[in-house]
Amino acid sequence: MTTILLNLHNMGFFDLGAMILAMGLFYGGIAQVIAGVLEFKNGNTFGFTAFTSYGFFWISLIFILIAPGTGLMQAPSSTAMGAYLLVWGIFTAIMFFATLKLNRVIQFVFASLVLLFVLLAWQTSQALP
């Protein structure tokens, strides 16, 4: 749901505001980290790695988006933001290969995430000043 809302923003349907930032921090971030810890407790290394990694992705993305407004640091350049998203795309591609022994639905999710990160990296590196 968080990814869908962020992409609706990226398509210009509404501004980046508290709704997306809250979803990113709490549902995309903290809830996924908790799910990852529970997967670790269940002995699922893949689930632990995926949930905690993407949970912290959302937390870091929200920090990147709000930190410049607080005066803590400058916003990243378009090149830096594109690199950030591309690195996540590479990580996701590695995770995709780990899904090849899992079911097709999980493979589809990770394959589509790779495509999403690559497209976001390209779009971001083109769109920001």
N, C-alpha and C positions, 0 to 999 in steps of 0.2 A: 504494500500500500504506500509506503514511504517513497519508493522508487517511482511509482505511478504518479504520485502528487508532484514530485520534483520534475518529472518529465512533462507533466502538464504545464508547469511553470516554464520550463525550457521552451515549450511550444508557444508561449505567450498568452495562455489563458488567464493567468493571474500573476500578481507580483510575488516575489519571494518575501514571505512574512512569517508571523508567529506560528501559523498552522504548519507549514513545512518544517520550520526549524524545530518546533516541539516534536513533531513526528520523527524527525531525524534523530534528535537527541534521545528521546524516551523509547520509541517503538523500534526504530531502525538501529539505535545504538545500545542503550542500556538493556532492553529486553533481549536482544540477540546475545549480548555478553552473558546474561543470566542463562539463556538457553544453552550456550556453549559450555558453561560450567556444569550444567546438568548433564550434557552429553559426555563430558569428561568423567563425571561420576558414574555414568553408565558404561564406560569403557569404549566409547565411540570416538576415536581419535579424529576421524574425518569430520564428524559433526562438531566436535570441539574446535578444530582449526577453522572450519568454515564460519560457524556462528560467531566465535570471538573475533575473528579477523574482520568480518563485515560489520560487526557491531562497533568495533573501534574505527573502521573506515567512516561510518556515519558520524561518530563522535568527533573525529578529526575534521571531517568535512564541515560540520557545523561550526567548529572552532575557526576554521579557515574563513568561513563566511562572516562570522560576527566579530572576530578579533580586530580587523581593521577599523570597525566602527567604534571600538572602545579606545583606540589610540595606542594599543599595545604593540602593534606592528603594522607594516604596510600590507596591502593586498598583494597576492602573488601576481606576477606577470602572466600574460596569456600563455607564454611558453612554459613557465613553471607549472601552471595549473594543468596544461595539456600533458606535461611529463608526469605529474601526480596521477592523473587518470590513466595514462598509458601504463605506468608501473602497476596499478591495480588491475589493468587488463591482462598484463603478463602473469601476475599472480593468479588471476582467475583462470587463465589458460592452463596453468600448471594444475590448478584444482580440477579443471575439466578432465585432464588426462587421468586424474585419480578417480574420476567417476566411471571410467570405462568398464569397471567390474561391478558397477551398481546398476540400478534400474534406469530405463530410458527417460523417465520424467526428470530425474536428477541430472542426467546428461543434457537434456534439453535446457533446463534451467541454467546450467553453467555455460553451455554453448551460447545461449542468448545473452548471458551476462558478459561474456567475452566481447561479443558484437557491440553490446551497449557501451562498454568501457572504451572500446576503440573509436566508436562514433562520437562519444562524448569528448574524448581526448582531441579528436580532429576538430569538432565543432568549437570547443573551448579555445583551442590554439588559434582558431580563425576569428572568433567573435570578440575576445577581450582586447583592450588597447595594449 
